[in-house]
């Protein structure tokens, strides 16, 4: 029962952490770190020129977000597979 209470508290904290930032500033725009960094660089050094440009730029922000989400999901899948593989390997060694 103790574990259930701890999990319930963690779930409640997670929900609070997700909901509160949305309620604080309802009209906030989502902006990435790249846009913020570009603004600071232009402010600090107006004559700065980038070393290179993108090979391909996605046609819309939605596609860019989709590609980012797919990249994150693939990385999470690889990490989860590694941990599962190592746990299975350890359990197999324990059963011998």
C-alpha positions as CSV (number, residue, x, y, z in Angstrom):
1,X,0.0,0.0,0.0
2,X,2.9,2.3,0.7
3,X,4.1,2.0,-2.9
4,X,0.6,2.9,-4.2
5,X,0.6,6.1,-2.1
6,X,4.0,7.1,-3.3
7,X,3.0,6.5,-6.9
8,X,-0.2,8.5,-6.4
9,X,1.8,11.4,-5.0
10,X,4.2,11.3,-7.9
11,X,1.4,11.3,-10.4
12,X,-0.3,14.3,-8.7
13,X,3.0,16.2,-8.7
14,X,3.5,15.4,-12.4
15,X,0.0,16.7,-13.2
16,X,0.6,19.8,-11.2
17,X,3.9,20.4,-13.0
18,X,2.2,20.1,-16.4
19,X,-0.9,22.2,-15.6
20,X,0.6,25.1,-13.7
21,X,2.9,26.4,-16.4
22,X,-0.1,26.4,-18.9
23,X,-2.2,28.4,-16.5
24,X,0.5,31.0,-15.6
25,X,0.7,32.5,-19.1
26,X,-2.1,31.5,-21.4
27,X,-0.9,33.6,-24.4
28,X,2.7,32.5,-24.4
29,X,4.2,31.5,-27.7
30,X,6.3,28.3,-28.0
31,X,9.8,29.2,-29.1
32,X,12.9,27.1,-29.3
33,X,16.4,27.8,-28.0
34,X,17.6,28.3,-31.5
35,X,15.5,31.4,-32.0
36,X,16.5,32.8,-28.7
37,X,20.2,32.2,-29.4
38,X,19.9,33.8,-32.8
39,X,18.3,37.0,-31.2
40,X,21.1,37.2,-28.7
41,X,23.9,36.7,-31.3
42,X,22.4,39.4,-33.5
43,X,22.2,41.7,-30.5
44,X,25.8,41.1,-29.4
45,X,27.4,41.0,-32.8
46,X,25.3,42.4,-35.7
47,X,27.9,41.5,-38.3
48,X,28.0,37.8,-37.4
49,X,27.6,35.4,-40.4
50,X,26.9,31.7,-39.8
51,X,29.6,29.2,-40.9
52,X,27.1,27.1,-42.8
53,X,23.4,26.8,-43.7
54,X,21.0,23.9,-43.5
55,X,21.1,21.3,-46.3
56,X,17.3,20.9,-46.2
57,X,14.7,23.0,-44.4
58,X,11.4,21.3,-43.6
59,X,8.5,23.0,-45.5
60,X,6.5,23.8,-42.3
61,X,6.9,24.0,-38.5
62,X,4.6,21.0,-38.1
63,X,6.9,18.8,-40.2
64,X,9.9,20.0,-38.2
65,X,8.1,19.2,-35.0
66,X,7.2,15.7,-36.3
67,X,10.8,15.0,-37.3
68,X,12.0,16.1,-33.9
69,X,9.4,13.9,-32.1
70,X,10.4,10.9,-34.3
71,X,14.0,11.5,-33.5
72,X,13.2,11.7,-29.7
73,X,11.1,8.5,-29.9
74,X,13.8,6.6,-31.8
75,X,16.4,7.6,-29.2
76,X,14.1,6.6,-26.3
77,X,13.5,3.3,-28.0
78,X,17.2,2.6,-28.4
79,X,17.8,3.5,-24.7
80,X,14.9,1.4,-23.5
81,X,16.0,-1.6,-25.7
82,X,19.5,-1.4,-24.2
83,X,18.2,-1.3,-20.6
84,X,15.8,-4.2,-21.3
85,X,18.6,-6.2,-23.0
86,X,20.9,-5.7,-20.0
87,X,18.2,-6.6,-17.5
88,X,17.4,-9.8,-19.4
89,X,21.1,-10.6,-19.6
90,X,21.4,-10.1,-15.9
91,X,18.3,-12.2,-15.1
92,X,19.6,-14.9,-17.4
93,X,22.9,-15.0,-15.5
94,X,21.1,-15.1,-12.2
95,X,19.0,-18.1,-13.2
96,X,22.1,-20.2,-14.0
